[in-house]
């Protein structure tokens, strides 16, 4: 592993920020969320992207992002925040991204798939099935088939006996030698998973949307708005709660883990600061 970049691939300003723990937003002010993605430089596998945020076609209005989502979440849809623009700003090309690993295929996590058409897309088999069949109203709203209309090379996985820190996992991803594993944490969606990345002395645990605010895993008062949103977006409440409990246990038991979700700006800024410090040293 040569370097891990922490990227914000979509700033979002949801309504009712005060109920999302952002007291300075006022009663009807907007909140602040990010789309925390990882760009991993590897010595053998090229670039590996974990989640994508929104893509160029989303910004151009060529995908079916609903008007309701735009009003409630108010994504910035800034070209400079796309994974593609940030990859290029680092001196790379789109085709250098050879692998994309997604926690799940919700619109704000998979919008950029089409910007990297040559990449293999790794995910849990249940998530792939859910996004392709879209068998419920909630799944028809959360999955936008325009995001994979280019026909990506899917690499789908199910648990096969591997474990990571005592949890079921998929430790060998096809075509990848890097120390990256997929850890199923179902509940938010049918096949939602965490992505764990070994960086040498520490592990990064990208928990996707298993939770939305750091207090859910690391202790403290969880803002009411996020607790409500988690329940509204879940496909299986019991599995989601079990996933959060597993993350709490990891946090309590292993000091060599950096656990973070996709949308908490405080977690993102802390890891970006660590990245900058490591780059200077």
N, C-alpha and C positions, 0 to 999 in steps of 0.2 A: 504494500500500500504506500503510495507516495504522498498523497494529500487528499483531504476531504474538505470541500467547500460547502458552507451553509448558505443556501440561496433562499430568498423570499420571492416566490414566483407568483404572488397575487396578494396585494394589500386589499383588505375588505373592511368596510365600515358599517357593520350591522346596526339596525335600529335598536333603540332602548339600551344604549351603552351603559347607563347607570346600573342596570340589572345584570350586566356582564362583569361587574367588579371594577368598572372604570368610573369612579365617583365624580371626576371632573367633567364628565360628559353632560351632566344635567339630566333632568327627568326624561326629555325626549331627544337628547343628543345622541350622536353616533358613537359606536364603539370602535375598537381597532383590533383587527386580527391579521395574521399573516398566513401564507401557504409555505410552510417550511419544507424545503426539498434539499436533497444532498446531491452533490456532484463529486464522484469519487474517481480520482486518477489512479490507475493501476498499471503496474509494469508489464502485464501480459494481456490484459483484457480490454485495453483502451479505456474509454470513459464509461462509467456506470452512473446512471441517474436514478435516484429514488424519488418517486412521484414527479409530477411535471407542472402542477398548477395549471393555469389557463394557457392556451396556445394562440398562435397568430390568427388562426381562423376564427377563434372566439372574438378577438378584437375587431376583426373585419365584419362581424355580424353574419358569418357563414355557418354558424352552428345554432342549435335550437335552445340556447339559454333563455329561459322564460323571463318575461317582463316582471313577474312577481319576484323571482330570485334577484333580479337587478335592483328592484326597489327596496327589498328587505335587507339584502346583504351589501348592496352598493359596492361591488368590486371596482377597483380603480381601472382595470383593463388597460394597463400601461405597457406599451411595447417593450420598454426597457426592462420590465420585470419578467418577461417571458423567459423560460429556461433557455430557449434558442438564443436570445439576445445576450444572456449572461454567459453562455458557453462561448459565443463568438467574442465577447469582450475579454475573455480569458485567453484568447488567441487560438481557439480551437474551431473546428468546423462541425456542422451537424452530423456528418457521417462518422466523426470520431466517437460519437455516442453509440456504442455497440450493444449496450444492454440497458433496459429500463426495468426497474423493479417497482411495482405499485403496491401500496398498502391495500388499496381498493380502487374501484373505477368510478367513484363519484365525480361529477363534472368538474369540481375544483381540484381534483387530483390527477385527472387523466386528459385534460384538455390539450396538453402539449404533445400527445403521442404522435400526431400527424406531422409535427415539425421534425421528427427523427424517423423517417419511414424505413430506414435500413436496420433499426435496432430490434433486437429480440425483446419481447415484453414478457416478463416473468410475474406470475401471480398464482394464487391458490385456485384450484379447480372449481371450488364452489363459487368463488367470486366471478370467474369467467362464465360459468353457467348462468348465474343470476343476471349478469349484464347482457348476455346474449338473448336469453329468453324473456327478460323483463316481464315476469308473470304476474306482478302485482302493481297496483296503482303507484305505490311508493317507489317501486323500482323503475317504472316508466318515467317518473319525474326526476329521479336522481341520476340515471344513466342516459347519456346522450350518444346515440349510435354514430353520429357524425364524427365523433372523436376517434373512432377506429374504422372509418369508411375506407381508409387506404389499405386495409387488409394486412395488419401487422403479423409478424411471425410470433404467435403465442407460444409460450412455454408454461404449461400448467402443471401444478403439483398437488399431491395429497400427502398427508403424514404417512411415513413408511417405517417408523420405528426409531428414527433419530430423535435425540433430545438436545436441548440447550438450556443449561442451568435448571434442569429438572422439568422443563416444559417440552411438549411435543414440538418438533421442528422439522424443517427440510434444510439440511446442512450442505447439500451439494446441488448447486444450481447449474443447469446445463450450459456448458461453454464458459464457465467462470471458474478461475482458480483462486480468486480473491476470497478472503475470509468473511463471507457474507451469507447469512442464513435468513430463512423466512420462518417466522414463529406465528402460527395461527392464533389470533385473538378475535374470535367471531363475536357477533352480536350487533355491532353497529350496522354491518351488512352481513350477508350470508357467509362470505369468504374473507372478511377483513383479517389482515395479518399485520404484525409488526415486522420490521426489517432490522436485523442486528448486523453491525459492521465492526469487525475487529480492526483496531488502529494501532496495535502494538501493546501498550500497557493498559489501554482502556477499551471499552466497548461502547459504541453508540447504539441506542435502542430507539429507533423511530417508531413510535406507537401509533402513528396515523391519527385516526379519529376514535381510538379506544376511549379517550377522554379529551376534554377541550380546555381545561384550566389546570394549572400545576397543582392546586390544592387537592384535586381528586385523588392524586397518587402520593403527594409529598406532604400532605397535612395542611390544616387550616380550614377556614370557612370557604366553602365553594359557593361562588355567586349563584343566586337562584336562577338567573336566566340560562346559564349553561346546564344546570341540572334539568331544567325543563326541556331544553333543546336536545340534550342527550336522549331523553325518553322519547321525544317526538320523532327522532331520526332512527331509532333502533329498529332492527328487524326481530331481535330476540332479546328481551330484557334480562332473562336469567343468564344467558351466555355473555351479554355485555357486562353485567355486574361481576361475573366470574373472571372476565378478562381484566377488569380494573383491579380486582383483588389480587390477581397474579402479578400485575405490575407493582402494586403496593408491596407485595412480598419480595419481589426482586429488589426494589428500592431499599427495603429494610435490611436485606441480607447480603447485598453485594456492593461494596463501596467503589468498585472499579467500573460502574455503569453510569453513563449519562443518558437518562431516560427523558424523552421529550415527545410532545404531541405535535400535530401538524399546524396548529393555529394559535398557540400561546405566544404572544410577542416577547414576553419576558424571558421565556426559555430560549427563543431564537436569538435575542440580543446577547444573552449570556454566552451562548456557544459561539456566536460570531466574534465576540470579544476574545474568547479563548483561542479561536482560530487565528485572529490577528496577532495575538501575543506569540503564538507558536511560529508564525511566519517570520516575525522579526528576530526571533532567537536563533 
